[in-house]
Amino acid sequence: QVQLVESGGGLVEDGGSLKLSCAASGLSFSNYRMGWFRQAPGKEREFVARISASSSITYYADSVKGRFTISRDNAKNTVYLQMNDLKPEDTAVYSCAAGSLSRPPSTNPTAWTYWGQGTQVTVSS
């Protein structure tokens, strides 16, 4: 049974930082591309960042480029999202996802195989 469990969310002030973690189990972690998505109230889920299986390639949404950093530790089966200079518009539920390498990289949520339950990030102004 595949499980992705996010942690590290919370309430932070405008300009603050948070680091999210996503611990994976039940899958061969190093054989999956990993990603972060977010969903704000009343909005569709949107792509935030993704990282290749070997960490050699990362890709970010324009809205977070230069502020967020995705990384992974294959020895710990964990992917991270360091978020700096947070803004109120970053408020959302953040979810990690695992994507099969048999599919091309995608920012479309439907292209990802496994999902975590999400962790709330709230940025106050």
N, C-alpha and C positions, 0 to 999 in steps of 0.2 A: 504494500500500500504506500503510494507516494504521498508525502507530506511536505509542505512548504510552510514554515512558521515565521512570520515577521515579528520584529520587536524594535523598540527604540523610538516609537512615535511619542508625541506629547504636545504640550502647549509651549510655544516659544514666542518671544517678542520679535517684531519687525527688525531684520538685520541679524538675527541670531542664527545658531547652527544646531543641527541634529544629525545623528548618524543612525541610519536604519540597518538592521541585519535581517537576513532571511536564511534560516537553517533548513537544509533539505535532507530528507531521508527517503529510503525506498526506491531510489533511482541511482544510476551510475552518473553521479553529479558531473564528473569531468567530461562526460560525453554530451552535455547539454549546454546550449547557449542560454544565458540568463538575462532577465530583463526586469525593469521596474516600470510600473504603470500607476496612474493615479486617477481618481474619480471624485470630482467635487459635487456637492449637492445640486441636482437638477441638470447635471452635465454628463456627457458620455465619457467613458473611460478613455484616457489618452496616454500615449506613449511618453515615457520620461527618458529612459536610457537602456542600453543593452551592452552586453559584453560577451565576447566569443569564449569558446570552451577553454582556450589556452590563455585567455586574458590579453591576447595580442591586439585585438581590435575592440574599440569602444565607439559608441555612437550615441549622440544626445539630441533631444529635442531642442530647437532653437531657444525656447523659453527658459531653459535651465543651463545652457552651455556657458561654461566659465564659472558657474556657481556650484554645480553638482558634480560629484565624481563617483563613478561606479567601479567597484573592484570585487575580486573574489579570492577565496582561499580554498583551493580544491582539496587540500589536506583536511580542512574542517567542514567541507560541504556547505560552505556559507558564502553568500553574496552580500555586499554592502552598498549602501548609498550614503555618501557623505554630502550633506546639504549645508551650504554656507550662504550667507547674505539672504536669508529667507524673507519672503515677501507675503503679505496677506493673500495674494492670488495663488500662492503655493498651497493654501489650505485644501486638504483633500484626504481621502483614504488612499494610502499607498499600498500597492500589492506587488509581490514579486511573481515572476512567471518563469517557467522552464520551457525552452523551445528545442524541438528535435533538430539535429543536424541534417536530417534527411530533407528538411525544408529550407528554402533560402531565408536569410534574415529579413525580418519584417517589423514594421511599426504597428501593424494591424493586430489587435488583440486576438482575433479569431485564428491567427496563425500559430499561437502559442498553445502548448499541450497541457501543462499543469499550472495550477494557480494556488497561491496562498489566500488566506482569509482577509488579510489587510490589516494595516495599523493606521490609526488616525493621526494626522499632523495638522495642528492648528496654529496659525501665525496671527498674532494680535497686532493691531496697528497702534 
